[in-house]
Amino acid sequence: MNNKKPAAMNPVDIPSVTPLDQILPDEPLLLMGAGPVPVPAKVAAANTVVINHLGSTMARILDQVKSMARYVFQTRSEHIMGVAGPGSAAMEMAITNLVWPGTKVLSINNGFFSGRLAEMAERVGGDVTRVQVPDCSDIDPDELKKLFSKQSFDVLTLVQGETSNTVWNRQLAQVCQLAKQHNTLVVVDAVCTLSTMPLDMDQWEVDAIITGGQKGLSSIPGVSLIAFSQAAWQRIESRTEPMPHWCLDARLARQFWHQKGYHYTAPVSGLLALHEALRLICEESLQGRILRHKRCSSALQNAIESMGLDLYVPKQARLPSVIGIELPADVNGPQLLEHISTVHRVEIAGSFGPNIVRIGQMGEQCRSHHLFRTVHALGASMQTLGAKVDVPAGVAELERSLNHH
């Protein structure tokens, strides 16, 4: 028997901490990357409020969040829920509730985030078939027809917009129609696309749509939304396999979202922010919001090309909500990002692989004054780093395109 006493340990000292007001910049950066995006003042103000997550006030707010979310998702489904976590948590909620060991999953792979859906399905035991789409291309429904003629699948996963490389799966509605013909549920990642471009859950027969708050919705990071169709919910209700996740169990989440019960302590401030973000979308209307995004994104693309820069993805497969710009051979990406943020106080994004930088066109990013500031910052920074770009031509084209639309 070892009776030796443990050696005395020194107490942990109080750390030296710098206050946030000495860390954060005096002038906030204009967030024009691939997310998060600037939030409207009413969304930011709502995020400062804390209330009881189980009280009658919260119940009323949740009812309105669900009602507004149905409008934004374009669905009459009752199975709307929030997720305390980023868009990836909503992804995992969709996957872990619909996929279990032996589930046959067809995963359309356009890039980093569509690959994440496939990985999540594999982690919960799904039998995953990956369809690797050529770079800078969207999925060809004819290729899927060939796969369906050889094999059956329970679930199909894809992104509407691949944020990582700015590819748009333009044929999403046709893919959903094809999947329905083969009794396959469709899970769609709409993190960077919901409310920025058309997506009709009921008409297109999508079975699960996931989105984060911090992109198209112009809310804060960390609170997400998910919608399940009735067919998807029936699969969830009838599952006999154990659920590997407790927080992401949709049947448990239903207690809070639909039965005024307790699941876990909800992110109340984030939900209040999400409420205001959705309310502003309803106030603007989906039609008006989508037209605003189309106008601004098209004008930005025209301005970038008029400066003499190339866009990464051909127009047919180009995602409107995140624009990929090829870097000139003599421009270093990290140096460009550093110069834009330090000198011009504008932040754009790098990439997950391709030699590109990305500019977001989601929510509050789609405002004319933000576009003029961003185009000038991009062009001036390129010139400083030695690239031959025509900044006045880009600004002039931006003005012409915005007025034309």
N, C-alpha and C positions, 0 to 999 in steps of 0.2 A: 504494500500500500504506500502510495506516494503522498507524504504529508508536507511536502515542500510548499511553502507559500509562494504565490506568484509575485514576481518582482513588482515593486511599486511603479506605477506609470505616471508620467508627468501629465498634468491637466492640459487640455487643448486650449491654446491661447485664442483670445479674440482676434479674428482676422482683421487686416486693414482693408477697408472697403471704400471704394470711390463712389460718391453719390451719382445717381443717374444723370442729374442735371450737369455733371461734369464729364459725362461719357457721351451723351447724346449731342448731336450737332445743334447749334443755335438755330440754324435754318434747316428744317427737315428736307430730306431728299425727295424729289418728285419720283414716285415709284412707277416706272414705265417698263419694268421687266415682265417676266412671265408669271408674276404673282409673288406676294400679295400686291393688291392695288390700293390706290388711295380710297379712303372711306368718306362718305358724306358726313357733314357735321352732326346730323341727327342720329346717324348710326354710331358715331364716336361717343356722343353724349349718352346714348342708351347703354353703352358698354361700361359706363361708370356706376350704374345702379345695381344694387343687390337686394333681392327680395326672397321671401320664403319659397323654396322650390316646390312645396306641396300645398300652398295656400290657394284660395279661390281666385286671387289675382293672377297667379301663374296659370291656373287652369283656363282662364279666359284668354290669356295671351297664347297659350298652346293651341286653342281652338282656332284662333285667327292665323297663327303660323301655318297650321295644316290647311286651312282654307286658301290662303294665299299661295302656298306651295302647290296645291292642286292646279291652280291657274298657271303658275310658272312651268310646271311639268306638263300641263295640258292633259290632265287625267281626272277621272271621276273616282279613282280608286280610293278606298278608305285607308289603305295601308301606307300611310305617310309617317315617317319618323325622323327625328333628329339624332345625331351621333355626336357624343362628346369626344371629338378628335378631328384630325385633319381629313382631307378627302380620301387618303389612303385607309383610314379607319372605316369610312363608309364603304370603300371597296371591299375591305375584309369582312364587313358585316354582310354584304351581298353574297360573297363567295362562301363564307363559312356556314351560312344558313341554307344555301342551295346545293352545296357540293359536299360529299362525304366519300369515304373509301369506296371505290368502284364506280363512282359517277363518271360518265364519259363527257369530257369537256373538249370543245373545239375552241381554241384561242387564236384569234387573229392578231398577229404581232406586227405592228408598225414601228415600234420603238420602245423606249425605256418604260413607259407607264403601261402600255398594253402588255409588255413582258411581265410587269409586276402582277397583273391579274392572273397570268398563267402560273407564276410562281406561287401565288397564294392558293390557287386551286391544287397544285401539286402538294403543298404543305399539309393540306387537310385530307390527302389521300385520293384526290381525283386522278383519273386516267386521262391525262392531257395530251391532245394532239395540237401541236403548234403549226400555224400557217405563217411562214415568214414572208411578209410582203416586201418586194424590192424597195430599196431606199428611194424616198421622194415620190412614192406611188401610193394610191389608195387601193383598197381591196377590190378585186374583180369578182362580182357575183358568179360569173361562169366557172371560176376556179372552185368556188364553194359547191356549186352544183355537182361537180365531179366527185368531190369528197362525200357529199351526202348520198350519191348513187352507190358508193362502196361501203359506207358505214353509217350507223346511227349515233346520235349524240343526245345527251340529256340537256346540256347547257352550252351556250355559245357566248364567248366574251369578246368585246372589242371596245375601242375608244371612238367617240365621235371625232375628237380632235386629239392628235398626239402632240402634247405640249413640248416634248423633248426635241422634236425635229420639225415641227410646224406642218405636219401632214393632216389633211382632212379626209376622213372616210366619207366621201360625198354620197356613196351608194348605201348609206345606212338603212334607209327605208326599204330598199330592195332586199338587203341582207335579212332584215327582220321578217319580211314576207316569205322569203325562202325558208328560213328557220321554222316558221309556223307551219309550213307545208310538211315539215318533217318532225313535228311535235317536239321542237327544241326550244327551251327557254332562252331568252336573250338578255344578257347583262351589259349595260352600256355605261361607260365612264364619260360623264358630261361635265367634268370639273371645270374645264376652261371654255365650255361652249354654252351651257345653259343660260338662257336669257340674252345671249349675244347673237344667236342665229336660230333658225327654225329647228324645233325638236318637239314632236307631237307624240307623247307616250301612247295614248289610246289609239290614235289613227294609225300609227306605225306598228302597233302591237309589240311595244317593248315591255319586258317583264320586270326589269329592275333598272332604275336609273340612279346614279350616284353623283353627287356634286359637293364641292367644298364651298365654304362661305367666302373665301378670300379672293376669288377671281371674278367670274361673271356677275355674281350677286353683289359685289362691292360691299361685303361685310368683313368681319374680322377673321383671322385664321383660328382654327381650333374647334369650330362648330360646323357640322356638315348636315346634309339632308339626303335621305334615301326614300325612294318610292317603289313599292312592290305591286305588281298586277295581282288580280285575283288568282290567276293560274300559278304564279310564283308562291303566293301565300298558301295555297292548297298543298303545294309540295312541302313548304315549311311545316305546316300543321301535321302532315302525314308522316314526317320523317320518324324513323325508329332508331336510327343511329344516334349515339350520345352527341350533344353539342360540346365541342372542345373549348368554346369561349363563353364565359359568363356575362361579361359586360356587353358583348356583341350579339347575344341571343335575342333574336327579334321577338320571340314569344314573351320573354321577360320585359323587353323594352316596351311592348304593347301595354303593360300594366301602367306605366307612367304616361305614355303618349295617348292612350285611348280609354283607360279605366280609372284615371285619377288616383292611381296607386303609386307605390314606391318601387323603384328599380335601383338607382343610385343617386347621389346628389347631383342634380343637373347643373350644367354651366349656365346659371341663370343670366348673368350679365351678357354672355355671348348669345343667348337665346333672345334677349331683348334687342341686341344689336341686329340679329338676323331678322327679327320681326320688322324693324324699321327699314332694313334693306329691302325686304320683300314688299313692304308697303310702298316704298318709293318706286319699285318696279311696276306695281299695280297702278300707281298714280300716273306714271309715264305711259303705261300700256305696253304689252309685249310687242305689238306691231310698231309702235313708235320707237321703242328701245332697239329693236332689231334693225330698223331703218337707220337709226343714228349710228349704230355699230358699222353697218355696211358702208355708210357715207364716209365715216372717219377712216376705217381700215383701207378702203379703196384709195382715198386721197393720200394716205401715208405711203402705201405701196407705190403709187405714181410718183410721189416726191422722192422716194429713195432711189428709184430707177432714174429719175431725171438728174440726180446728182452724179450718176455714173456708176452706181453700185448695182450688184446683181442680187436678186432674191433667190433663196436656196431651192424652193420647191416650184415646179411648173404650175401654171395657173389652175389647171384642171384639178390638182390635188392639194392646192395651197390653202392652209387654214387661215381664215380671216382674223381670228382672235389672238393669235400669236404669230408675228411676222419674223421669219428667219432671213438674215442678211449675210451673204458670203463676205468673208473678210478678204481684202486685197492681200496679195502675197507678202507685201512689205509691212503689214500692220499686225502687231501682236495683240491678241484678244484681251488678255488680262491688263495690259498697259492701256488699251482703249477704254475698258470699263473703269479703270482707276482714274483716268484723265477726265472722263465725262462726269463722274461723281464728284471728284475733288474740285474741278474748275467750274463746272456748270450746274452742280447740285442736282443732276438727273441720273437716275439709276436704271440701266438696262441690264439684260441678262446674258450670261454666256450660254453654253450648251452642254448636253450630255453626249459628247462624241464628235459631231460634225464641226468643222471649222467655221462656225457662224456665231453671230450675236443675235439676240432675240428682243423684239419690242412687243409689248402686250397691247392689245386693243380690247380690253374688257372693262365694262362698267365705267367708272369715273376716268379711266384712261382715255376714253373716247370723247374728249372735249377739245374744241379747236385750239384753245390757248395752250393746252398741254402738247398738242401736236407741233405747233410752231416752235415752242421751246425745245422739244425733243429733236426735231429735224435740224435746227440750228446747232444744238449741242453735239449731235452725232457728226454732222458735216465739219464743224470747226475742229472737233477732236481728231477726226480722220486727217484733216489737213495738217494739224500740229504734228501728227505722227508720220507724216510724209506721203500720205495717199493723195492722189490727184482726183479731187471731187469738186463739183461745181455747186457750192452751197447756195448762191443766189438762185440758180435754176431750180434747185429742189424746193426752196421756200416759195418761189413763184408758182411752181406746179401745185404745191400744196394749197395755196390760196385759190388757184384756178379750179382745182378739183372740188374743193369744199363748196365754192360758189356754184359750180356746175350741178352738183348733186342737190 
